[in-house]
């Protein structure tokens, strides 16, 4: 199973999850709010400090811009191919800046996930 762990309290994260839900191929991507994944985070303490986005596939976990790319690959979006052209250090620098400023830039708001 492919899982995307996200910050439910972030308005930007919630809008991104809604976008990915609309484009997710045959429900191949499960969305889990980090706020509700405390048991998983306790079992994976190396990821407990990440507070924005994690992607888990076959028990392998990635974070930051790589998590964004993996989630986009599960959708119908082709943007992931373009992001791969950008060097990892640049992608992660932009990701960290957006993650650090996401509440100020995009506000807060929760995402209502369908059952």
Residue frames as qw, qx, qy, qz and C-alpha x, y, z in Angstrom:
[[0.000, 0.888, 0.460, 0.000, 0.00, 0.00, 0.00],
 [0.366, 0.347, -0.011, 0.863, 1.09, 3.54, -0.75],
 [0.320, -0.793, -0.474, 0.211, 0.47, 6.02, 2.06],
 [0.252, 0.545, -0.050, 0.798, 0.88, 9.76, 2.19],
 [0.433, -0.599, -0.498, 0.453, 1.19, 11.16, 5.71],
 [0.186, 0.556, 0.168, 0.793, 0.32, 14.86, 5.76],
 [0.091, -0.147, -0.479, 0.861, -0.32, 17.76, 8.14],
 [0.017, -0.625, -0.764, -0.160, -4.11, 17.92, 8.41],
 [0.181, -0.798, -0.333, 0.469, -3.96, 21.37, 10.06],
 [0.220, -0.374, 0.361, 0.826, -2.17, 22.96, 7.10],
 [0.549, 0.627, 0.223, -0.506, -4.44, 24.59, 4.52],
 [0.338, 0.631, -0.584, -0.383, -1.90, 24.05, 1.73],
 [0.107, -0.195, 0.975, -0.010, -1.43, 20.38, 2.66],
 [0.475, 0.364, 0.691, -0.406, -5.19, 19.88, 2.74],
 [0.544, 0.678, -0.063, -0.490, -5.63, 21.43, -0.71],
 [0.199, 0.522, -0.791, -0.249, -2.80, 19.27, -2.08],
 [0.283, 0.023, 0.943, -0.175, -4.42, 16.14, -0.65],
 [0.561, 0.540, 0.411, -0.474, -7.75, 17.10, -2.25],
 [0.428, 0.677, -0.425, -0.422, -5.95, 17.55, -5.60],
 [0.047, 0.354, -0.931, -0.079, -4.25, 14.17, -5.26],
 [0.456, 0.199, 0.789, -0.360, -7.51, 12.47, -4.29],
 [0.610, 0.611, 0.096, -0.495, -9.17, 13.69, -7.47],
 [0.518, 0.653, -0.500, -0.237, -6.32, 12.35, -9.59],
 [0.403, -0.406, 0.813, -0.112, -5.37, 9.22, -7.68],
 [0.523, 0.230, -0.699, -0.429, -5.35, 6.19, -9.96],
 [0.744, -0.191, -0.605, -0.210, -7.78, 3.52, -8.77],
 [0.638, -0.720, 0.076, -0.262, -7.36, 4.49, -5.11],
 [0.840, 0.187, -0.344, 0.375, -3.69, 3.45, -5.09],
 [0.260, 0.357, -0.391, 0.808, -2.88, 6.12, -2.53],
 [0.495, -0.658, -0.562, 0.085, -4.07, 6.19, 1.07],
 [0.078, 0.654, -0.158, 0.736, -4.03, 9.51, 2.94],
 [0.652, -0.494, -0.508, 0.269, -3.25, 9.60, 6.66],
 [0.106, -0.915, 0.086, -0.380, -3.10, 12.74, 8.79],
 [0.448, 0.345, -0.631, 0.531, 0.10, 12.87, 10.84],
 [0.364, -0.377, 0.385, -0.760, -2.05, 13.93, 13.78],
 [0.890, -0.102, 0.114, -0.429, -3.75, 10.52, 13.61],
 [0.848, 0.338, -0.398, 0.098, -0.60, 8.47, 12.96],
 [0.314, -0.767, 0.473, -0.298, 0.93, 8.61, 16.42],
 [0.897, -0.207, 0.389, -0.033, 1.19, 4.82, 16.71],
 [0.822, 0.495, 0.060, 0.277, 2.97, 4.63, 13.32],
 [0.191, 0.850, -0.299, 0.389, 5.29, 7.50, 14.29],
 [0.618, -0.621, 0.441, -0.197, 6.08, 5.79, 17.59],
 [0.931, 0.031, 0.339, 0.132, 7.09, 2.67, 15.63],
 [0.667, 0.483, 0.135, 0.551, 9.19, 4.84, 13.26],
 [0.370, -0.811, -0.156, 0.425, 10.89, 7.38, 15.54],
 [0.474, -0.130, 0.353, 0.796, 13.30, 8.42, 12.79],
 [0.077, 0.469, 0.530, 0.702, 10.34, 10.18, 11.08],
 [0.267, -0.705, -0.597, 0.273, 8.75, 11.72, 14.18],
 [0.233, -0.521, -0.034, 0.820, 10.40, 15.12, 13.58],
 [0.040, 0.139, 0.583, 0.800, 8.97, 15.49, 10.07],
 [0.190, 0.436, 0.606, -0.637, 5.80, 17.52, 10.47],
 [0.378, 0.465, -0.152, -0.786, 4.66, 18.10, 6.92],
 [0.824, 0.368, -0.178, -0.392, 4.79, 15.21, 4.44],
 [0.341, -0.378, 0.858, 0.076, 5.94, 11.58, 4.35],
 [0.774, 0.289, -0.311, -0.469, 5.37, 8.95, 1.69],
 [0.503, -0.313, 0.799, -0.107, 5.42, 5.24, 2.52],
 [0.780, 0.362, -0.326, -0.392, 5.60, 2.53, -0.13],
 [0.900, 0.061, -0.425, 0.076, 6.17, -1.11, 0.79],
 [0.720, -0.628, -0.149, 0.255, 7.43, 0.00, 4.22],
 [0.544, 0.061, 0.054, 0.835, 10.09, 2.28, 2.65],
 [0.070, -0.898, -0.366, 0.235, 9.59, 5.91, 3.66],
 [0.451, 0.256, 0.130, 0.845, 10.72, 9.12, 1.94],
 [0.131, -0.772, -0.390, 0.484, 10.22, 12.75, 2.94],
 [0.089, -0.597, 0.163, 0.780, 10.38, 16.27, 1.56],
 [0.432, 0.511, -0.322, -0.670, 10.38, 16.77, -2.21],
 [0.154, 0.154, -0.950, -0.225, 10.80, 13.06, -2.89],
 [0.209, 0.350, 0.827, -0.386, 7.52, 12.43, -1.02],
 [0.401, 0.588, 0.076, -0.699, 5.82, 15.01, -3.26],
 [0.319, 0.422, -0.683, -0.503, 7.14, 13.33, -6.40],
 [0.014, -0.032, -0.999, 0.021, 6.09, 9.85, -5.27],
 [0.307, 0.478, 0.625, -0.535, 2.58, 11.10, -4.43],
 [0.403, 0.590, -0.181, -0.676, 2.30, 12.84, -7.81],
 [0.157, 0.265, -0.889, -0.340, 3.34, 9.60, -9.52],
 [0.137, 0.269, 0.928, -0.216, 0.27, 7.95, -7.96],
 [0.356, 0.648, 0.337, -0.583, -1.98, 10.60, -9.51],
 [0.666, 0.587, 0.405, 0.219, -2.69, 11.43, -13.11],
 [0.005, 0.969, -0.145, -0.198, -0.42, 14.49, -12.89],
 [0.846, 0.365, -0.045, 0.387, 2.68, 14.52, -15.05],
 [0.083, -0.944, 0.213, -0.237, 4.29, 17.27, -12.94],
 [0.797, -0.502, 0.307, 0.133, 6.48, 14.69, -11.19],
 [0.822, 0.307, 0.208, 0.432, 8.48, 14.22, -14.39],
 [0.240, 0.838, -0.046, 0.488, 9.32, 17.91, -14.51],
 [0.517, -0.807, 0.227, -0.174, 10.24, 17.98, -10.81],
 [0.929, -0.149, 0.199, 0.273, 12.71, 15.14, -11.40],
 [0.608, 0.611, 0.024, 0.506, 14.67, 17.49, -13.68],
 [0.166, -0.874, 0.214, -0.404, 15.38, 19.82, -10.76],
 [0.444, 0.309, -0.737, 0.404, 18.38, 18.80, -8.62],
 [0.598, -0.479, -0.636, 0.091, 17.40, 17.20, -5.30],
 [0.391, -0.253, -0.358, 0.809, 19.20, 19.84, -3.23],
 [0.120, -0.106, -0.163, -0.974, 17.20, 22.62, -4.94],
 [0.521, -0.394, -0.609, -0.450, 13.90, 20.73, -4.65],
 [0.590, -0.437, -0.600, 0.318, 14.46, 20.09, -0.96],
 [0.232, -0.101, -0.207, 0.945, 15.52, 23.68, -0.29],
 [0.325, -0.223, -0.291, -0.872, 12.26, 24.96, -1.82],
 [0.623, -0.387, -0.658, -0.173, 10.29, 22.25, -0.03],
 [0.495, -0.310, -0.541, 0.605, 11.81, 23.15, 3.36],
 [0.020, 0.011, -0.053, 0.998, 11.10, 26.86, 2.81],
 [0.488, -0.294, -0.435, -0.697, 7.45, 26.21, 1.89],
 [0.645, -0.357, -0.670, 0.081, 7.05, 23.75, 4.78],
 [0.372, -0.185, -0.435, 0.799, 8.52, 26.23, 7.25],
 [0.109, 0.126, 0.040, -0.985, 6.24, 29.06, 6.05],
 [0.135, -0.302, -0.845, -0.419, 3.13, 27.08, 5.08],
 [0.148, -0.660, -0.674, 0.296, 0.85, 28.38, 7.84],
 [0.083, -0.586, -0.035, 0.805, 1.82, 31.99, 7.21],
 [0.047, 0.199, -0.592, -0.779, 1.51, 31.66, 3.42],
 [0.345, -0.161, -0.774, -0.505, -1.53, 29.42, 3.11],
 [0.567, -0.366, 0.172, -0.718, -3.28, 29.51, 6.48],
 [0.191, -0.108, 0.946, -0.240, -4.63, 26.59, 8.40],
 [0.727, 0.121, -0.074, -0.672, -7.54, 24.34, 7.66],
 [0.520, -0.173, 0.832, -0.078, -8.36, 20.71, 7.95],
 [0.350, 0.220, -0.707, -0.573, -9.00, 18.26, 5.18],
 [0.760, 0.031, 0.428, -0.488, -12.17, 16.20, 5.19],
 [0.068, 0.302, -0.891, -0.332, -11.19, 12.86, 3.71],
 [0.784, -0.009, -0.228, -0.578, -13.90, 10.65, 2.20],
 [0.734, -0.302, 0.575, -0.200, -14.34, 7.17, 3.66]]
